[in-house]
């Protein structure tokens, strides 16, 4: 028998035969795998044990998934009792879930005796790589679109028949994230004080996210808050990064960072 495998893109979905896979979920999974793989190289550049950083990355992803789903069930417990599969299929990444996941990861890093500043350095290029992949996912999926524009590089969002051409804000984020990844990776290869690369990336990433948010369609057009939860998170990241830059470095300069590569 001859089996024909037909693959094409639908709005927000990848269809393989009769199976449909979320575009964003597929790209997110690939981005996480790529980021954890890259962490093995950046671990050597940051002077950290590769296996421990691998374990920490897996724990961060696992805790984020479990805790976000647990919050989703708790907040929608009655609906979960009647429609468990539908509730679990809902988007569950919330600011509270992210905060709990980061807290659990900090405790786990302490148990592994990994320096938080060193981990921030090693994860800086990895986070930028993941952000780039997620931006590409939003572009393919047609979500997180930009505001209307008359600029020649404006694009039409799939399924949108009202706004017309909009800013390709996903491409802005993609290019910015790739630039930040290259910058942080190069900085890691140079002698550096522990924590400086990660701190600068928190500031630069926050500034980039806030700037792109200015040309992104708002999530809630009826709320009275000045800032959306994501924007508040980026402001907090910028504050933490600036605070780390003002504090004394945790260790002296990390030298001979390419020794692991040469070996």
PLY file of the C-alpha trace (Angstrom):
ply
format ascii 1.0
element vertex 263
property float x
property float y
property float z
element edge 262
property int vertex1
property int vertex2
end_header
0.00 0.00 0.00
1.08 3.55 -0.65
0.58 6.03 2.18
0.40 9.66 1.14
1.41 12.11 3.87
-0.11 15.49 3.22
1.15 18.42 5.30
-0.19 21.98 5.07
-0.76 25.00 7.24
-4.18 26.02 8.50
-4.88 29.15 10.58
-3.09 28.32 13.83
-2.69 24.63 12.95
-0.35 22.24 11.16
-2.29 19.44 9.52
-0.60 16.08 8.89
-3.17 13.82 7.29
-6.08 13.80 9.73
-3.94 14.98 12.64
-3.85 18.64 13.61
-1.06 20.14 15.68
-0.98 23.65 17.13
1.48 25.80 15.20
2.53 27.69 18.31
2.84 24.51 20.37
5.00 22.86 17.71
7.33 25.84 17.40
7.46 26.28 21.18
8.53 22.66 21.65
11.24 23.02 19.01
12.38 26.30 20.57
12.66 24.76 24.04
14.69 21.85 22.68
17.01 24.23 20.81
17.44 26.46 23.87
18.32 23.54 26.16
20.75 22.22 23.55
22.42 25.64 23.30
22.70 25.78 27.10
25.25 22.95 26.96
27.59 25.19 25.00
26.92 28.34 27.01
27.41 26.40 30.26
31.07 25.89 29.37
31.46 29.55 28.46
29.92 30.59 31.79
32.06 28.13 33.76
29.13 25.95 34.88
28.68 22.14 34.93
26.88 21.20 31.73
24.80 18.39 33.21
23.55 20.52 36.10
22.52 23.32 33.76
20.76 20.78 31.55
18.85 19.48 34.58
17.97 23.03 35.60
16.63 23.82 32.12
14.48 20.70 32.07
13.21 21.50 35.56
12.27 25.05 34.51
10.25 23.77 31.56
8.64 20.94 33.54
7.73 23.14 36.51
6.28 25.79 34.21
4.07 23.22 32.52
2.92 21.48 35.71
2.35 24.59 37.82
0.51 26.45 35.05
-1.80 23.49 34.51
-2.35 23.13 38.24
-3.36 26.79 38.50
-5.68 26.34 35.55
-7.42 23.42 37.27
-7.69 25.25 40.61
-9.12 28.40 39.02
-11.62 26.42 36.92
-12.22 23.46 39.22
-15.97 23.14 38.60
-15.51 23.19 34.83
-12.60 20.76 35.15
-14.83 18.22 36.93
-17.25 18.24 33.99
-14.90 18.88 31.03
-11.34 17.97 32.09
-9.88 17.66 28.59
-11.32 20.98 27.44
-9.97 22.80 30.50
-6.51 21.26 30.12
-6.42 22.28 26.47
-6.83 25.97 27.35
-3.91 28.38 27.31
-2.43 28.29 30.81
0.68 30.48 30.78
-0.14 33.32 33.18
2.01 35.81 35.13
1.24 33.93 38.36
2.24 30.62 36.79
5.48 32.12 35.49
6.25 33.61 38.92
5.69 30.28 40.68
7.81 28.46 38.11
10.69 30.93 38.51
10.47 30.66 42.30
10.59 26.86 42.14
13.54 27.05 39.73
15.48 29.38 42.05
15.01 26.88 44.88
16.14 24.07 42.57
19.24 26.04 41.50
20.10 26.50 45.17
19.82 22.76 45.74
22.21 22.17 42.83
24.59 24.80 44.24
24.56 26.68 40.96
25.29 30.44 41.13
22.21 32.34 39.99
24.27 35.01 38.23
26.22 32.39 36.33
22.99 30.68 35.30
21.61 34.01 34.07
24.71 34.44 31.93
24.44 30.95 30.46
20.71 31.22 29.83
20.89 34.67 28.20
21.55 33.45 24.62
19.19 30.51 25.18
16.34 32.80 26.20
16.95 35.01 23.18
16.88 31.96 20.89
13.59 30.79 22.40
12.12 34.29 22.00
13.13 34.29 18.33
11.45 30.93 17.70
8.27 32.00 19.50
8.16 35.22 17.45
8.40 33.13 14.28
5.59 30.94 15.61
3.36 33.98 16.16
4.13 35.20 12.63
3.23 31.86 11.03
0.17 31.52 13.25
-0.95 35.09 12.59
-1.22 36.04 16.28
0.23 38.94 18.29
-0.13 41.13 15.20
0.98 44.73 14.98
-0.88 48.01 14.72
-2.02 49.37 11.33
0.73 51.02 9.28
1.24 52.64 5.89
4.91 51.64 5.75
5.90 49.63 2.66
6.86 46.56 4.70
3.43 46.26 6.32
1.80 42.83 6.10
-1.73 41.47 6.02
-2.56 39.25 9.00
-4.17 35.97 7.89
-7.94 36.12 8.40
-7.97 39.90 8.98
-10.24 41.85 6.64
-10.56 45.04 8.71
-7.20 46.53 9.69
-5.37 46.05 6.41
-1.58 46.29 6.51
-0.05 46.10 10.00
3.42 46.24 11.47
5.17 42.83 11.18
5.93 43.12 14.87
6.72 39.40 15.10
9.56 39.94 12.61
10.78 42.93 14.63
10.99 40.70 17.70
12.58 37.86 15.73
15.39 40.05 14.40
15.91 41.76 17.77
16.08 38.41 19.58
18.61 37.03 17.09
20.74 40.16 17.53
20.59 39.84 21.34
21.48 36.15 21.10
24.55 36.92 18.99
25.58 39.77 21.31
25.23 37.73 24.52
26.96 34.68 23.05
29.90 36.79 21.92
30.05 38.48 25.33
30.21 35.06 27.02
33.22 34.11 24.91
35.11 37.13 26.25
36.49 37.49 29.80
33.52 38.75 31.83
32.35 39.28 35.37
29.79 36.72 36.45
26.26 38.01 36.10
26.98 40.98 33.84
25.91 39.31 30.59
22.63 38.10 32.06
21.93 41.47 33.69
22.50 43.38 30.46
20.24 40.95 28.63
17.44 41.50 31.15
17.66 45.24 30.54
18.06 45.00 26.76
15.32 42.38 26.44
12.95 44.46 28.54
13.61 47.62 26.52
13.14 45.73 23.24
9.88 44.18 24.44
8.51 47.52 25.63
9.38 49.20 22.32
7.77 46.48 20.22
4.71 46.57 22.47
4.13 50.15 21.30
3.29 48.86 17.79
1.54 45.64 18.91
-2.22 45.32 19.09
-3.28 45.46 22.77
-4.61 42.30 24.38
-7.34 44.07 26.36
-8.87 47.14 24.72
-11.44 47.73 27.47
-9.27 47.55 30.59
-8.36 50.61 32.57
-4.83 49.56 33.49
-1.93 51.55 32.11
0.18 48.47 31.50
-0.63 44.91 30.49
0.67 42.05 32.67
3.40 41.24 30.14
4.61 44.83 30.13
4.73 44.87 33.93
6.81 41.70 33.76
9.28 43.30 31.37
9.56 46.37 33.59
10.35 44.06 36.50
13.00 42.29 34.38
14.58 45.65 33.53
14.60 46.62 37.21
16.23 43.34 38.25
18.82 43.67 35.49
19.65 47.25 36.46
19.89 46.22 40.12
22.32 43.41 39.29
24.47 45.84 37.31
24.77 48.16 40.31
25.70 45.38 42.74
29.26 44.03 43.02
29.98 41.07 40.77
29.65 37.64 42.35
33.05 36.43 41.15
36.10 37.80 39.43
36.36 37.79 35.67
35.81 34.40 34.05
38.81 33.81 31.82
39.81 31.13 29.35
36.14 30.60 28.48
37.01 28.78 25.26
38.96 26.05 27.00
35.98 23.68 26.91
35.56 24.22 23.17
39.22 23.56 22.44
39.12 20.36 24.44
0 1
1 2
2 3
3 4
4 5
5 6
6 7
7 8
8 9
9 10
10 11
11 12
12 13
13 14
14 15
15 16
16 17
17 18
18 19
19 20
20 21
21 22
22 23
23 24
24 25
25 26
26 27
27 28
28 29
29 30
30 31
31 32
32 33
33 34
34 35
35 36
36 37
37 38
38 39
39 40
40 41
41 42
42 43
43 44
44 45
45 46
46 47
47 48
48 49
49 50
50 51
51 52
52 53
53 54
54 55
55 56
56 57
57 58
58 59
59 60
60 61
61 62
62 63
63 64
64 65
65 66
66 67
67 68
68 69
69 70
70 71
71 72
72 73
73 74
74 75
75 76
76 77
77 78
78 79
79 80
80 81
81 82
82 83
83 84
84 85
85 86
86 87
87 88
88 89
89 90
90 91
91 92
92 93
93 94
94 95
95 96
96 97
97 98
98 99
99 100
100 101
101 102
102 103
103 104
104 105
105 106
106 107
107 108
108 109
109 110
110 111
111 112
112 113
113 114
114 115
115 116
116 117
117 118
118 119
119 120
120 121
121 122
122 123
123 124
124 125
125 126
126 127
127 128
128 129
129 130
130 131
131 132
132 133
133 134
134 135
135 136
136 137
137 138
138 139
139 140
140 141
141 142
142 143
143 144
144 145
145 146
146 147
147 148
148 149
149 150
150 151
151 152
152 153
153 154
154 155
155 156
156 157
157 158
158 159
159 160
160 161
161 162
162 163
163 164
164 165
165 166
166 167
167 168
168 169
169 170
170 171
171 172
172 173
173 174
174 175
175 176
176 177
177 178
178 179
179 180
180 181
181 182
182 183
183 184
184 185
185 186
186 187
187 188
188 189
189 190
190 191
191 192
192 193
193 194
194 195
195 196
196 197
197 198
198 199
199 200
200 201
201 202
202 203
203 204
204 205
205 206
206 207
207 208
208 209
209 210
210 211
211 212
212 213
213 214
214 215
215 216
216 217
217 218
218 219
219 220
220 221
221 222
222 223
223 224
224 225
225 226
226 227
227 228
228 229
229 230
230 231
231 232
232 233
233 234
234 235
235 236
236 237
237 238
238 239
239 240
240 241
241 242
242 243
243 244
244 245
245 246
246 247
247 248
248 249
249 250
250 251
251 252
252 253
253 254
254 255
255 256
256 257
257 258
258 259
259 260
260 261
261 262
